[in-house]
Amino acid sequence: MIRRIQFQTTCSSICSLDRRFNAAAGGCKPSLCPPNPITPVNPSHLLRVCTILYQQQDSPESRLRTSLSRGGFQLTHEFFLQICNKFPYSWKPVYKFYRFTQTQPFNHTSITLNKMLDVVGKSRNIDLLWDLIKEIGNRRLVTDKTYIIALKALASAREMRKCVEFFHVMNELGYEYNLRTLNKVIDALCGCKLVEEAKYIVQKLKDCVKPDGFTYKCLIRGFCDVGDLVEASKMWNLMVDDGFVVEIDAAEKMMDTLFKTNRFDEAMKLFQSFRVSRIDELGLSTYGLVISWMCKKDKLSQARVVFDEMRERGIQPDSMALASLIYGFLSKARVREAYEIAETIDNPDINGHLGKRGRKGEDPLVNFETIFVGGLVKAGKLLAATKYVERTMTRGLEVPRFDYNRFLHYYSNEEGGVMFDVMSKKLREVGLFDLGDIFERYGQKMATRDKRRDR
């Protein structure tokens, strides 16, 4: 206790000295102490206040204020935020508590006001939302987050005129039209699939805020997310007409949507146009996307040409491209070509499918070793699969159990009993006792099966 008191005294003295220094220096340095330290919230106090707000939300304001005053809680910014979290879709308890805080010695920040605005917007109380927007603007506490929260709520409610009027109101309150803020809002709306509303805002504000390339890119991505390629193409053309260059990530999004909607030829035309005019901008993500979809459409020869072009340009393929090519070749029994690609990999990625279908590890991609060994077994190359598994174990890599399950299934023949015993011993020698037990059990089952046949 003594040490704590001494520390507090030292901290307060440091803060006072820092304030004196700032006053003497003209306030050029920030204070050493945080302005609003986060204080822990008492759970029992929080529960008590939430109960009062819920039970008396329709009571007269004077009665509710009296009950809250007797609550005995410490009103902090963190406490107000926790109250908002307890009522995420109910505006009345939060707003009633906000009215109570105005009668207390408590100053709101942009964070607390934005949190309350979010609750009111999610509850679709547009009239109250509009009044709070003006109040926050008059307090000079509007931030970019305020724009995003307010416009998400207005756009979700299809209040198109108010979406545009919001920018005009902010301009009247001293927040000038800003392209950076507009882009943040458009990006957020397109991310929530409110792209039609975002397009309306851009068109109506075109005289006040001229859109740039990022604005159009967000709209293209938004229309691709909702599957509206016609509008995405219109935004593409408007972007080109305004003199902006379409960035490669917008082109990738367009190609991906064309692939997903079975418009393979149009996607390849778009890819070919970039190969001819802007090949230096093509990177791993673009090549990987095209190779993956080519393999899905059984265009393996074309996928190999694109893969070789990528390697010639010095771009190293990722697991997605390698897995797509190897699985595609093995599914068509083109083992030699799969081997050629596999031999170029120094450190194959072994994180992935380790058991039943749907069970995955940290890497969302399908395991390269699983694909290669499973494809060899499926193609009937049992000896090659055996050699590959042994070579993998020699390198010190743990071969996933999924490989062995498929391996055992296709090796279930009259010579399997001997093979199981040999593999069980090899696995135990390298410390894989659990897999060795699996091989031993299969060998015993096959031995008893042969005995039953002889009877």
Residue pairs with C-beta under 8 A, 6 or more apart in sequence:
11 33
14 32
14 33
15 31
15 32
15 33
18 29
18 31
18 32
18 33
19 31
21 29
22 28
22 29
22 31
36 77
36 109
38 77
38 78
39 74
39 76
39 78
40 78
41 76
41 78
41 79
41 82
42 73
42 74
45 71
45 72
45 73
45 74
45 79
46 73
46 79
46 82
46 83
46 86
48 71
48 73
49 68
49 71
49 73
49 83
49 97
50 83
50 86
50 87
50 93
52 64
52 67
52 68
52 71
53 64
53 68
53 83
53 87
53 93
53 96
53 97
54 87
54 93
56 63
56 64
56 67
57 64
57 92
57 93
57 96
58 92
61 96
61 99
64 96
64 100
65 100
65 103
68 97
68 100
73 79
75 101
75 104
75 106
77 109
77 111
77 112
80 97
80 98
80 101
80 108
80 112
80 115
81 111
81 112
81 115
83 93
83 94
83 97
84 94
84 112
84 115
84 116
84 118
84 119
87 93
87 94
87 119
88 119
88 122
89 119
89 122
89 123
90 119
90 123
91 119
91 120
91 123
91 125
91 128
94 116
94 119
94 120
95 116
95 120
95 128
98 116
101 108
108 139
108 141
109 141
110 136
110 141
110 142
110 143
110 145
110 146
113 132
113 136
113 139
113 141
113 146
114 143
114 145
114 146
114 149
116 132
117 129
117 132
117 133
117 136
117 146
117 149
117 150
117 153
118 149
118 153
120 128
120 129
120 132
120 153
121 129
121 149
121 150
121 152
121 153
121 154
121 156
122 153
124 153
124 156
124 157
126 153
126 154
126 157
126 159
126 162
129 150
129 153
129 154
130 162
133 146
133 150
133 166
133 169
134 169
134 173
136 142
136 146
137 169
137 170
137 173
137 174
137 175
138 173
140 174
142 170
142 173
142 175
144 181
144 184
147 166
147 170
147 181
147 184
147 185
148 184
148 185
148 188
150 166
151 163
151 166
151 185
151 188
151 189
151 201
152 188
152 189
152 192
152 194
154 162
154 163
154 166
155 163
155 189
155 194
155 197
155 198
156 192
156 194
158 197
160 197
160 200
163 197
163 200
163 201
164 200
164 201
164 204
164 205
167 177
167 182
167 201
167 205
167 208
167 209
171 177
171 208
177 205
177 208
177 209
178 209
179 209
179 210
179 211
179 212
179 215
182 201
182 202
182 205
182 209
182 211
182 215
183 212
183 214
183 215
183 218
185 198
185 201
186 198
186 201
186 202
186 215
186 218
186 219
187 214
187 218
189 195
189 197
189 198
189 201
189 222
190 198
190 218
190 219
190 221
190 222
190 225
191 222
193 222
193 225
193 226
194 222
195 219
195 222
195 223
195 225
195 226
195 228
195 231
198 218
198 219
198 222
199 219
199 231
199 235
202 211
202 215
202 219
211 242
212 244
213 239
213 244
213 245
213 247
216 235
216 236
216 238
216 239
216 242
216 244
216 250
217 239
217 246
217 247
217 249
217 250
219 232
219 235
220 232
220 235
220 236
220 239
220 246
220 250
220 253
220 254
221 250
221 253
223 229
223 231
223 232
223 235
224 232
224 253
224 254
224 256
224 257
227 257
227 261
229 254
229 257
229 258
229 261
229 263
232 254
232 257
236 246
236 250
236 254
239 246
240 246
248 274
248 278
248 281
248 282
248 283
248 286
249 285
251 270
251 274
251 286
252 285
252 286
252 289
254 267
254 270
255 267
255 270
255 271
255 286
255 289
255 290
256 289
258 264
258 266
258 267
258 270
259 267
259 289
259 293
264 293
264 297
267 290
267 293
268 290
271 286
271 290
274 281
274 282
274 286
275 282
283 315
284 310
284 315
284 316
284 317
284 318
284 321
287 306
287 307
287 309
287 310
287 315
287 317
287 321
288 317
288 318
288 320
288 321
290 303
290 306
291 303
291 306
291 307
291 310
291 317
291 321
291 324
291 325
292 320
292 321
292 324
294 300
294 302
294 303
294 306
295 303
295 324
295 325
295 327
295 328
296 324
298 328
298 332
300 325
300 328
300 329
300 332
300 334
300 337
303 324
303 325
303 328
304 325
304 337
307 317
307 321
307 325
307 341
310 317
310 321
311 317
319 349
319 363
319 365
319 368
320 365
322 341
322 345
322 368
323 365
323 366
323 368
323 371
325 338
325 341
326 338
326 341
326 342
326 368
326 371
326 372
326 375
327 366
327 371
327 375
329 335
329 337
329 338
329 341
329 375
330 338
330 371
330 372
330 374
330 375
330 376
330 378
330 379
331 375
331 378
333 379
333 380
335 375
335 376
335 379
335 381
335 384
338 372
338 375
342 348
342 372
345 368
348 368
348 369
348 397
349 363
349 365
349 367
349 368
350 367
350 368
350 369
350 397
350 398
350 399
350 400
351 361
351 362
351 363
351 367
352 360
352 361
352 363
352 365
352 366
352 367
352 368
352 370
352 400
353 359
353 360
353 361
353 366
353 367
353 370
353 400
353 402
354 360
354 361
354 367
354 400
354 401
354 402
355 400
355 401
355 402
367 400
367 402
369 392
369 397
369 399
369 400
369 403
370 400
370 402
370 403
372 388
373 385
373 388
373 389
373 399
373 403
373 406
373 407
374 402
374 403
374 406
376 382
376 384
376 385
376 388
377 385
377 406
377 407
377 410
378 410
382 410
382 411
385 407
389 399
389 403
389 407
390 426
392 399
393 399
393 426
393 430
398 432
401 435
404 435
404 438
404 439
408 420
408 438
408 439
408 442
411 419
411 420
412 442
412 446
414 450
416 442
416 443
416 446
417 443
417 446
417 447
417 450
418 443
419 443
420 439
420 440
420 442
420 443
420 446
421 439
421 440
421 443
423 436
423 439
424 436
424 437
424 439
424 440
424 443
425 436
427 433
427 435
427 436
427 439
428 436
